[in-house]
Amino acid sequence: MIDHVSLQVRDLGAATAFYAAVLAPLDYRLLVERETQAGFGKRYPEVWLNARPDEPRASPDTGGHLCLRARDEAAVAAFHAAALAAGGTDDGAPGPRSAALTPYFAAFVRDLDGNRLEAACFPPPS
């Protein structure tokens, strides 16, 4: 089981505001603020932002991304809309996807530093 993840960001203040808006539809909130870190979660910090002002943006071809579970398709769509409204970029509009084991509904965005984020839900079979 994964306990938490950390992402590097160049501007902690801007990134914290971005993540507060984007993670709210997934029921995450800002739980910890430090000089060089911010932690978001539901009951404890699961997503940490670490200030790295001298680092470059994330490369678009890293192959890595952070996927967080959404309660339903509406939350996925709200996550995507919030990211675009907060200055993120679209990297895959909300919609059905096919996986190796099961179909799911997801959306992808890039944060202000180029990190790729996904929100996904697994609707019951119809």
N, C-alpha and C positions, 0 to 999 in steps of 0.2 A: 504494500500500500504506500502511496506517495503522501508525504506529510505536507510539503509546501514546495513552491517554486520561487525562484528569484529572477528578476529581469533587470538588465541595466538600462538606465535612462540618463539622458544628458541634462535635462532640466527637471529636477525633482518636483518643483512646484507645479509646473505645467502638466507633468505626467500624473501627479496625484489628482489634479482636477479632472483630467481626462479619464482616469480609471474610476474615480468616484462616480462619474456619469455613466460610464460604460458598464460597470459591474453592478450598478443598482438594479437593473432589470433581472439580474441573476441572484438577487438577494444578498450580495456581498456589500460590505460597508467598510469604511476606513476605521481600523481598530487601533493602529499604532502609528504615531508620527515621531520620527527622530530627525536629527539634523541631516543625516544622509540616507535615511530609509523611510519607507511608508509601507505598512502592512494592511492588507485587505482580507476579509474573511466573513464567515457567518457567525462563528463562535470564537475562533482564534485565527490569527493571520495565516492564510494559506498561499496568498500571492504577495510577494515582497517586491518593492521597487527599490533598487539600489542606485544612488547617484554616482554616475561615472561621467562627469562633464567633459572629459577630454577624449572619450571614446567615440568612434564614428557610429553612424546609424547602422542598424542591422542590415546585412546584405540580403537582398530579396531571394537569393538562392541558397540560403543556409539549410533549408529542408526542415528546420525546426519550427514548432509552433506550440502554443498553449491552448488547450481545449478545456472549456468549463461546461459542466452540465447545466442545461436550462430546464425549467419545469414543464414548458410546453412551447409550441411553435410561436405563440404571441411573445413570449420572453425572448426567443431567438431574434425575432424581428425587431423588438424594442432594443436589444443589445446592438444590433447592426445600425439602426437609426440613430441611437445615442452616440455611437462611435463616429459616424459621419458628421453629425451636428457638432461634435467636440473637436473636429479637425483631423480625425483619422481618415483612412482611405479604404475604399471597397476592395476586397480581395476575393469576393465570392458572395453574391447576394443570397438572402434567405431562400431556402428551397430544399426539396427532397434530394437526398444523396444515396448512393449505393455503397455498401461496404462489403467486405468479405463475408461477414456473418449475418448482417441484418441491415435493412434500410433505416435511414435516420433523416432528420431534418436539421440543417445547420446553416450558419453564415460565417464568413471569414472577413476580417478587417486587418489593417496594419495600424499600429499605434503611432504616436508622434515620432518615435525613434525607429520605426520600421519593423518592430517586433510583430509577428503574425499571431493573431488571436482568433479563436473559434468559439462559438457557442453552439451546442448541439443538444437535441432531445431525441428520444426514441419513442415515438408514438406507438400505441398498441396496434397490432395488426387489425386491419379492417375486414 
